[in-house]
Structure formats: structure tokens, C-alpha cells
Amino acid sequence: MKLTIILSSLFLAISMGLWGGFRKPKALWWKIITALILIFGTWLTLYPRVAAELEELEYLGKYIGKKSIPTKVFLTDYVYQIDPVTQKKYVEIYGGSNHEGSPHKLFVDEHNYAILKQSTSWLLNIWVEQANGNLHLAEIVEASPWITYPYILSLDNRIKILNFHVPMAWIAVLSYLISMIYSIKYLRNGDTSNDVAASSSAALGTLFAILATVSGMIWAKFNWGSYWNWDPRETSIFILLLIYFAYFALRAGIEREEFRARSSAVYSIIAFVTVPFLVFVMPRVSTGLHPGAQGDGMSGPILNTSRGMLDSQLMFAYGLCMLGFTLLYFWMLNIVIRTNLLKKRVGE
């Protein structure tokens, strides 16, 4: 399912992005669709809350002490009962709307009980009593949540950065690939417009690689303790940026247009050979902190199929973000190529 969503979003994004080429402005309907997909994907990522399943509380409670856990629960009978052991009042809650699993006791006061009677579905902050496993209500968050994302221990809402960080990295790879393709086309026919397209795509690729690095650093600060840890994934993208910084230094250091175009085309082809190794191979054959590293036991949160990682709802939002940001890249590439071609004509 996850692989289907990923491949479908990539295929659709590339097909729509290449539609009409890069030398003519994108049609108005194309721009409207791209904007709507990007806005909806971003909203669908940021708005929903994360929530654990009721059955996960006993496991999660062992690791977080008295910290409350956002949990999606269901009520059916609204019977306010007194526990014979603790003499405290509780209601029975379920992990599903159809009495899925056994009922759990949730200890609440009378004020919150009056609120809970107003709906059958709730998102609650619940803490687990370590001594006996009793569930206590810490806060009522939302009634009848229509969509929630999985609660991952130590990540919480930070899992959402995935929908921005991964598309940025993917677009960087795609940009460098397109730069290489246009470099090959320039060496075959000598058309300077292909050189313009190659350099424009490489520039956007470097921009998105920087955005992927910055978003990854923010995530690393909250999960690893510092912005930069020289993890293999961080090291590989740092090397990749240096390689393409050198590409632009090469272009800036050569004045003769034809020699600059041919030299940078050859460099672009050689540079892209390193991209698959630095992005896909090196971080996975080395031990590190980043998900998907050697010894991590999974391919990363995107393709991992274990319970508690990415569910279908978050994957749908991820697919929309992947589609939207890729279309945004093609839109930007279209504008940059046309602008650079216009500057070239004016200069001539």
C-alpha cells in the first residue's frame, strides 16, 4: 500500500510536471491544480493531531511515566461507576466504535464526565498509573476527531516533518537527474538552451537539498540533542552540497560561453553519478542515527510496515505533499528556465 502511494504520486507528479515543457508558461488550470494540491497536502499534514490506540497505552506507559498520551477512545453507555478498590469514579472506554476489544476503566471527575457524555468519540490526554495500570484523564482535547495520525514514542507531532523533509530530498535528486539529462542533450546537439535548463535545474536542486538539510537539522535537534551529529545521512548530503557548489564555482570561473557550457555539462554528468551512492547507498551501509541506517532493522519510516509507524491516513497526506512539492518544483523550474533564456537573449 505504501509503495503504491509513493509510486503513484511520483508518476503523477512527473507526468504533470513535464506536461507542456519548460519553455512555455504553464496553463492556468495547471497552476490552480498545483496550488490546491500543495495547500491541501500542507493543511492535511499540519491540522490533524497524533493519537495512540487505546491498546497501546499499557506498553507506552512503561516508558513515559506520568506523562499524558493523546489517545483516541470511544464511549457507548456513559455509565458513571465507582471502582470498588479505589472508590473513584470511572467510565468504560473502548478502542473502537464497535466495542472492539475489552473495555478499559478511565477515572474522571464529575465535571469532565458531564463533557464526555456529549459525544461517543473523543481524543483525550490520558496518563497511566504505573502501579496498577489504571487510566486517568489528564485533558479533554477534541470531540469526534475525523482524522488522527499514529503516536510514535519520542516523536509525537514531530513525525509530521516527514511530509516536508522527504519531498525536499526527493526533489533534489530529481533536479540533479534532470540537470544531467539536459547536460547530455547539450553535448549531443550544442543547443545552449539545454545548458540553461541544466544549470537552472541544478540550482533548484541545490536549493531543495539545503531545505532538506535544514529540516533534517531541526528534527535532529529535538530527537538527537543537537542540530548536527555527523550522522552518515548528514555527512552524505554535506558532501553532495559541496559537489554542486563546485559545479557553480566552475561555471562562475569560466568566461567563454561554449567552454563553460561543455565543461559544466561534463561535470554535471560525473556529479550525478555520485548522487545515488550518497543519497541511497552510503547512509544504508553505515551505522547511524537516521532511520534506515545499517542495523536499524527497517528501511526507514516511509517503507517500514511495522505497526505504529505510518498509517494509511498519514501516507495519504505524505503522497499529497510529495505530489504538491514536486509540481511546485516543476513550476519553479519552468519560471527559472524561461527567465534565464530571456536574460540570455537580452545579453546577446
C-alpha positions in Angstrom: 0.0 0.0 0.0 2.7 2.4 1.0 4.8 1.7 -2.1 1.7 2.1 -4.3 1.0 5.5 -2.9 4.6 6.6 -3.3 5.0 5.4 -6.9 1.5 6.8 -7.9 2.3 10.2 -6.5 5.7 10.3 -8.2 4.4 9.1 -11.6 1.5 11.6 -11.5 3.9 14.4 -10.4 6.4 13.8 -13.2 3.7 13.3 -15.8 2.0 16.6 -14.9 5.3 18.4 -14.4 6.6 17.6 -17.8 3.3 18.5 -19.5 3.8 21.5 -21.8 7.6 21.5 -21.5 9.7 24.2 -19.8 9.9 26.9 -22.5 6.2 28.0 -22.4 4.3 29.2 -19.3 2.2 26.6 -17.5 -1.5 26.8 -18.2 -3.8 28.5 -15.6 -5.6 25.2 -14.8 -2.3 23.5 -14.2 -1.2 26.3 -11.7 -4.6 26.1 -9.9 -4.4 22.4 -9.5 -0.8 22.6 -8.2 -1.7 25.3 -5.7 -4.7 23.4 -4.5 -2.8 20.1 -4.0 0.0 21.9 -2.2 -2.3 23.8 0.1 -4.5 20.8 0.9 -1.4 18.5 1.4 0.1 21.0 3.8 -3.1 21.5 5.7 -3.7 17.8 5.9 -0.3 17.4 7.4 -0.4 20.2 10.0 -4.0 20.1 11.2 -4.7 16.5 12.4 -3.4 15.6 15.8 -1.4 12.4 16.7 -3.1 9.8 18.8 -2.3 6.4 20.2 -4.6 3.5 20.1 -6.1 2.5 23.5 -4.4 -0.9 23.4 -1.0 0.8 23.1 -1.3 2.7 26.4 -0.1 -0.1 28.6 3.0 -0.5 26.5 3.7 3.2 26.1 3.0 3.9 29.8 6.1 1.9 30.8 8.4 4.4 29.1 6.9 7.8 29.8 5.9 7.7 33.4 3.1 10.0 34.3 3.3 12.0 31.1 -0.1 12.0 29.4 -0.6 10.4 26.0 -3.0 11.6 23.3 -5.4 8.7 22.8 -8.5 8.2 20.6 -11.3 6.4 22.5 -14.9 5.6 22.2 -17.8 5.6 24.8 -21.1 3.8 24.4 -23.1 3.5 27.7 -21.9 6.7 29.6 -22.4 4.8 32.8 -20.6 6.5 35.7 -19.4 3.8 38.1 -17.4 3.5 41.3 -14.4 1.3 41.4 -14.6 -1.0 44.5 -10.9 -0.9 45.1 -10.0 2.8 44.7 -13.5 4.1 45.4 -13.0 6.5 42.5 -15.5 7.1 39.7 -14.8 5.9 36.2 -16.4 5.4 32.8 -15.8 2.5 30.4 -14.0 3.3 27.2 -13.2 1.2 24.1 -10.5 1.3 21.4 -13.1 1.1 18.6 -16.6 2.4 17.8 -18.0 -1.2 17.7 -16.9 -2.3 21.2 -13.5 -3.5 19.8 -11.5 -5.3 22.5 -12.2 -5.2 26.2 -13.5 -2.1 28.0 -11.0 -0.1 30.0 -11.7 2.0 33.1 -11.0 5.7 32.7 -11.1 7.6 36.0 -12.6 11.0 35.6 -14.2 13.7 37.8 -17.8 14.7 37.5 -17.1 17.9 35.5 -15.2 16.0 32.8 -17.8 13.2 32.9 -20.5 15.7 32.0 -18.5 16.8 29.0 -17.7 13.3 27.8 -21.5 12.5 27.7 -21.8 14.9 24.8 -20.1 12.6 22.2 -19.2 9.0 21.6 -15.8 9.6 20.1 -13.0 11.6 21.8 -9.4 12.5 21.7 -8.1 12.5 25.3 -4.8 13.0 27.0 -4.5 10.0 29.3 -1.8 9.0 31.8 -1.2 5.5 33.0 -0.7 4.8 36.7 2.4 2.7 36.9 1.5 0.6 40.0 -1.7 -0.9 38.7 -2.2 0.3 35.1 -5.2 2.4 35.8 -6.0 5.1 33.2 -6.6 8.7 34.3 -7.9 11.6 32.3 -5.5 14.5 32.1 -7.2 16.6 29.5 -10.1 16.6 27.0 -8.6 17.6 23.7 -11.2 17.2 20.9 -14.6 15.7 20.3 -15.2 13.4 17.3 -11.8 13.8 15.6 -12.3 12.9 12.0 -8.7 12.0 11.3 -5.7 11.3 13.6 -2.1 10.2 12.9 -0.2 7.5 14.8 1.5 8.3 18.0 5.2 7.3 17.8 7.1 7.2 21.0 9.7 10.0 21.2 8.4 11.7 18.1 4.9 13.0 18.9 3.9 15.7 16.5 7.4 15.9 15.0 6.5 12.9 12.8 4.8 15.5 10.6 8.1 17.0 9.4 8.4 13.8 7.4 5.9 15.2 4.8 8.2 18.2 4.2 11.7 16.7 4.7 11.4 13.7 2.4 9.9 15.6 -0.6 12.7 18.2 -0.3 15.3 15.4 -0.6 13.4 13.6 -3.4 13.2 16.9 -5.4 16.9 17.5 -5.0 17.6 14.1 -6.6 15.1 14.7 -9.3 16.6 18.1 -10.0 20.1 16.7 -10.4 18.8 14.0 -12.6 17.1 16.5 -14.9 20.3 18.6 -14.9 22.3 15.6 -16.1 19.7 14.8 -18.8 19.9 18.3 -20.2 23.7 18.2 -19.9 23.8 15.1 -22.1 21.4 16.8 -24.6 23.7 19.8 -24.8 26.8 17.7 -25.5 24.8 15.9 -28.3 23.4 18.9 -30.1 25.2 22.0 -28.7 21.9 23.8 -28.1 22.7 26.5 -25.4 19.1 26.4 -24.2 19.9 22.9 -22.9 22.8 24.3 -20.9 20.5 26.9 -19.4 18.0 24.2 -18.4 20.8 22.1 -16.9 22.2 24.9 -14.8 18.7 26.0 -13.8 17.7 22.6 -12.6 21.0 22.2 -10.7 20.4 25.5 -8.9 16.9 24.4 -7.8 18.3 21.0 -6.8 20.8 22.7 -4.5 18.1 24.9 -3.0 15.9 21.9 -2.2 19.0 20.0 -0.9 19.6 22.9 1.5 15.9 22.8 2.6 16.2 19.1 3.2 19.3 19.6 5.3 17.7 22.4 7.4 14.5 20.5 8.0 16.6 17.4 9.0 18.7 19.5 11.4 15.5 20.8 13.1 14.3 17.2 13.5 17.7 16.1 14.7 17.8 18.9 17.4 14.6 17.5 19.1 15.4 13.8 18.6 19.2 13.5 18.8 20.0 16.5 21.0 21.9 18.7 18.5 21.4 20.2 15.1 24.4 18.3 13.6 25.8 14.9 14.6 27.9 13.9 11.5 25.5 11.0 11.0 26.2 9.2 7.7 23.0 10.8 6.2 24.1 14.3 7.3 27.6 13.7 6.1 26.5 12.4 2.7 24.2 15.4 1.9 27.0 17.7 3.1 29.3 16.1 0.5 26.6 16.3 -2.1 26.2 20.0 -1.5 30.0 20.6 -1.8 30.0 18.7 -5.1 27.3 21.0 -6.6 28.7 24.1 -5.0 31.8 23.3 -7.0 29.6 23.0 -10.1 28.6 26.6 -9.8 32.1 27.7 -8.9 33.2 26.1 -12.2 30.5 27.9 -14.2 31.5 31.2 -12.5 35.2 30.8 -13.2 35.0 30.3 -16.9 34.2 33.3 -19.2 34.0 31.6 -22.6 30.4 30.6 -23.0 30.9 27.5 -25.1 33.8 26.2 -23.0 31.8 26.9 -19.8 28.8 25.0 -21.1 30.7 22.0 -22.2 32.8 21.8 -19.0 29.8 22.2 -16.7 27.9 19.6 -18.8 30.6 17.0 -18.3 30.9 17.9 -14.6 27.1 17.6 -14.2 27.1 14.1 -15.6 30.0 13.0 -13.4 28.5 14.7 -10.3 25.2 12.9 -10.7 27.0 9.5 -10.7 27.7 10.3 -7.0 24.1 11.1 -6.2 22.6 7.5 -5.9 25.6 6.5 -3.8 25.5 9.5 -1.4 21.7 9.5 -1.1 20.7 5.8 -1.2 23.7 3.6 -0.6 26.1 5.3 1.9 23.5 6.1 4.6 22.2 2.5 4.5 25.6 0.6 4.5 26.8 2.7 7.5 25.6 2.6 11.1 24.0 5.8 12.2 21.2 7.5 14.0 19.0 8.2 11.0 16.1 5.7 10.3 17.1 3.2 7.7 20.8 3.0 8.6 22.6 -0.3 8.8 21.5 -2.2 11.9 18.3 -0.1 12.2 16.2 -3.1 11.2 14.0 -1.2 8.8 14.1 0.7 5.5 13.1 3.9 7.2 9.6 5.2 8.3 8.3 5.6 4.8 8.6 2.0 3.7 8.6 0.3 7.1 5.5 -1.8 7.6 5.6 -2.4 11.3 2.7 -1.3 13.5 2.9 2.2 14.9 4.8 3.8 12.1 2.9 5.4 9.2 -0.8 4.5 8.7 -2.8 5.0 5.6 -4.0 8.4 6.6 -0.6 9.9 7.1 0.6 8.1 4.0 -2.1 9.8 2.0 -1.1 13.2 3.3 2.5 12.3 2.5 1.6 11.4 -1.0 -0.2 14.7 -1.5 2.8 16.6 -0.2 5.1 14.6 -2.4 2.9 15.4 -5.4 2.4 19.1 -4.5 6.0 19.9 -3.8 7.2 18.1 -6.9 4.7 20.1 -9.0 6.0 23.2 -7.3 9.5 22.3 -8.4 8.4 21.9 -12.0 6.6 25.2 -11.8 9.7 26.9 -10.4 11.9 25.2 -13.0 9.6 26.5 -15.8 9.9 30.0 -14.5 13.7 29.9 -13.9 14.4 28.4 -17.3 12.2 31.0 -19.2 13.8 33.8 -17.1 17.4 32.7 -17.8 16.6 32.2 -21.5 15.2 35.7 -21.6 18.3 37.1 -19.9 20.5 35.3 -22.4 18.6 36.8 -25.4 18.8 40.3 -23.9 22.5 39.9 -23.2 23.1 38.8 -26.8 
